[in-house]
Amino acid sequence: MPVSNLARLKRSTVIGFFHKQHADKYGFADRDAEVELVNLRLEGYATVEPPAMPPAEKRRVGAPRGETHPVSLPGAEECLFLRREELLAGDQLEGPAVITEATATTFLPPGWRLEVDKLRRVEKDWLQVLVRMLDHVYALHQGALRSGQPNLIGQLGAFQHACRDAARRVGLAPFTADESEPFDEQRHQLTDGDHKAAAHALVAETLATGYTFQGQLIRPALVRLRNGQAEAEELPLETAQKV
């Protein structure tokens, strides 16, 4: 039974709406029967900035180093083996080569050429997908905490830990703000962009996780402050008049 504004609804209105929906669906309604509220679901939305990739590091001199091993390939007797993290923006390789990383192994056949994307577009794509998945997992775990059910909390807590552990293997580290932690404008952001934190404001809870990638901040944590510790940002007079 969808409700647009629960705060303004009266109890009698909700019960009457339920009986009407019951009659529409099943053909009858017992308006003298007691009505029990079994589940109450709330959907909330907040604007969260997408992760911003740190600038791609470029190699100043030399070439990526790896290890050469003998192989049996058509037209090649040796193959270069190197780790993905050793490749920097603009690096070029000639096959055959094998690039290893935590999530995959890439084979570059003889005669093929590889150049590392200077804009890191591939990393940005999978990073955004991974961040969105971890955001959903965090929301599930927060829902479990609010339910107060120990078994559900334990299961989703273990699931979230496993997901975060897998993300850390590729350099993505989620973080949250502790309750009563001082607000840090570099690591935290507010839900309302027109407000700013008051001096010495303290965090009440984390609404969405923040992330670092390979040690660099890519998205601040979305937080809610304690009551009365956020204030509207004053616009310059000229800007205010235009608005």
C-alpha positions in Angstrom: 0.0 0.0 0.0 2.0 3.0 -1.2 1.9 6.2 1.0 3.3 9.4 -0.3 3.4 11.4 3.0 3.0 9.3 6.1 3.6 12.2 8.4 0.3 13.9 7.3 -1.8 10.8 7.2 -4.4 10.0 9.9 -4.8 6.5 11.3 -8.4 6.3 10.0 -7.2 7.3 6.5 -4.6 4.6 6.3 -7.1 1.9 7.5 -9.7 3.1 5.0 -7.2 3.0 2.2 -6.3 -0.5 3.2 -9.9 -1.7 3.1 -10.4 -0.1 -0.3 -7.4 -1.9 -1.7 -8.5 -5.2 -0.2 -11.9 -4.8 -1.7 -10.5 -3.9 -5.1 -8.2 -7.0 -5.1 -10.3 -9.6 -3.4 -13.9 -8.4 -3.9 -14.7 -7.8 -0.2 -13.5 -5.9 2.9 -14.3 -6.5 6.5 -14.3 -2.9 7.8 -15.0 -4.0 11.4 -12.0 -6.3 11.5 -8.8 -5.2 13.3 -6.0 -4.0 11.0 -2.4 -4.9 11.8 0.6 -3.1 10.3 3.1 -5.8 9.5 5.8 -4.1 7.4 6.7 -0.5 6.9 9.2 0.2 4.1 10.9 3.5 3.5 12.8 4.5 0.4 15.3 7.3 0.6 17.4 9.0 -2.0 20.5 11.1 -1.7 22.8 12.6 -4.3 26.3 11.1 -4.1 29.2 12.4 -6.2 30.6 9.7 -8.5 34.2 8.5 -7.7 36.8 10.8 -9.2 39.8 8.9 -10.5 43.2 10.3 -9.4 45.5 11.6 -12.1 47.2 8.9 -14.1 50.8 8.5 -13.2 53.2 8.7 -16.2 56.6 7.1 -16.5 59.3 9.7 -16.8 62.2 7.5 -18.1 62.7 3.9 -19.1 60.2 1.1 -19.7 58.1 -1.2 -17.6 60.2 -4.0 -16.1 59.3 -7.6 -15.9 60.7 -11.1 -16.2 61.4 -12.9 -19.5 60.8 -16.6 -19.6 61.3 -19.2 -22.4 58.0 -20.2 -24.1 56.9 -22.3 -27.0 54.9 -20.0 -29.2 54.7 -19.6 -33.0 57.3 -17.0 -33.9 58.5 -16.5 -30.3 60.8 -18.3 -27.9 60.6 -15.8 -25.0 57.8 -14.0 -23.3 57.7 -11.0 -21.0 55.8 -11.5 -17.7 54.9 -8.4 -15.6 52.4 -7.2 -13.0 49.5 -4.9 -14.0 50.5 -2.3 -11.3 53.9 -1.9 -13.0 52.2 -0.4 -16.0 51.8 3.4 -16.1 49.9 5.7 -18.4 51.4 5.8 -21.9 53.5 2.6 -21.5 53.8 0.6 -24.6 54.5 -3.2 -25.1 55.1 -5.5 -28.0 53.8 -9.1 -27.8 54.3 -11.7 -26.6 53.7 -10.6 -23.1 51.6 -11.8 -20.1 50.2 -9.2 -17.7 49.0 -10.5 -14.3 46.7 -8.8 -11.8 44.4 -9.7 -8.9 41.3 -10.1 -11.0 42.6 -11.4 -14.4 45.5 -12.4 -16.6 46.0 -10.8 -20.0 47.9 -12.4 -22.8 49.4 -10.2 -25.6 50.1 -12.4 -28.6 53.2 -12.0 -30.8 52.8 -9.2 -33.3 50.3 -7.4 -31.0 50.9 -4.0 -29.4 49.6 -2.6 -26.1 49.4 1.0 -24.9 48.1 1.9 -21.5 45.2 4.4 -21.7 46.3 7.8 -20.5 42.8 8.7 -19.2 42.3 5.4 -17.3 38.8 5.0 -18.8 38.7 1.3 -18.3 39.7 1.6 -14.6 37.0 4.3 -14.1 34.3 2.1 -15.6 34.9 -0.9 -13.4 35.6 1.3 -10.4 32.2 2.9 -10.7 30.5 -0.5 -10.9 32.4 -1.7 -7.8 31.6 1.4 -5.8 27.9 1.1 -6.6 27.9 -2.6 -5.5 29.6 -1.7 -2.2 27.2 1.1 -1.7 24.3 -1.3 -1.9 26.0 -3.8 0.4 26.5 -1.0 3.0 22.8 0.0 2.7 21.8 -3.7 3.3 24.0 -3.9 6.4 22.6 -0.7 7.8 19.1 -2.0 7.3 20.1 -5.2 9.2 21.5 -3.1 12.1 18.2 -1.2 12.3 16.2 -4.5 12.3 17.9 -5.6 15.5 17.9 -9.2 14.3 21.3 -10.8 15.5 21.4 -13.5 12.8 20.7 -11.1 10.0 23.2 -8.6 11.3 25.9 -11.3 11.5 25.2 -12.7 8.0 25.2 -9.3 6.3 28.2 -8.2 8.3 30.2 -11.2 7.2 29.0 -10.6 3.6 30.0 -6.9 3.7 33.4 -7.8 5.2 34.1 -10.3 2.3 33.1 -7.8 -0.3 35.3 -5.1 1.1 38.2 -7.5 1.5 37.9 -8.4 -2.3 37.8 -4.6 -3.2 40.9 -3.9 -1.1 42.8 -6.4 -3.3 42.5 -4.1 -6.3 43.3 -1.0 -4.3 39.8 0.2 -3.5 39.3 0.9 0.3 35.9 2.0 1.7 35.7 4.0 4.9 33.1 5.4 7.2 33.0 8.2 9.7 32.7 7.2 13.3 29.9 8.6 15.5 31.0 11.9 17.1 34.0 12.1 14.8 34.8 15.8 13.9 33.6 16.8 10.5 36.4 17.0 7.9 35.5 18.8 4.7 38.1 16.8 2.8 36.9 13.4 3.8 33.2 14.1 4.5 30.3 15.6 2.6 26.8 16.7 3.5 23.5 15.6 1.9 22.5 19.2 1.2 25.0 21.0 -1.0 23.6 24.4 0.1 24.7 23.8 3.7 28.0 23.7 5.3 29.2 22.3 8.6 29.3 24.6 11.6 32.7 25.0 13.4 33.6 21.9 15.4 30.6 20.0 14.0 30.4 16.3 14.9 29.2 13.4 12.7 26.0 11.6 13.8 26.1 8.8 11.2 27.5 7.8 7.8 24.8 7.6 5.1 27.1 6.4 2.3 30.6 5.1 2.4 33.7 7.1 1.3 36.4 5.5 -0.8 40.1 5.7 -1.5 41.7 4.1 -4.5 45.4 3.2 -4.3 45.7 5.5 -1.3 44.1 8.6 -2.9 40.6 9.9 -2.0 38.1 9.4 -4.8 34.8 10.1 -2.9 34.2 11.6 0.5 31.8 9.8 2.9 28.2 11.1 2.9 27.4 12.0 6.5 24.7 13.5 8.7 25.7 15.9 11.4 24.3 16.2 14.9 21.2 18.4 15.2 21.9 22.1 14.7 25.5 21.6 13.4 24.8 22.4 9.8 24.0 25.9 8.6 22.9 27.3 5.3 25.7 28.7 3.1 25.3 32.4 2.6 25.4 33.4 -1.1 27.1 36.6 -2.2 24.6 39.5 -2.7 24.9 39.5 -6.5 24.3 35.7 -6.7 21.4 35.8 -4.3 19.7 38.5 -6.4 20.0 36.5 -9.5 18.5 33.5 -7.9 
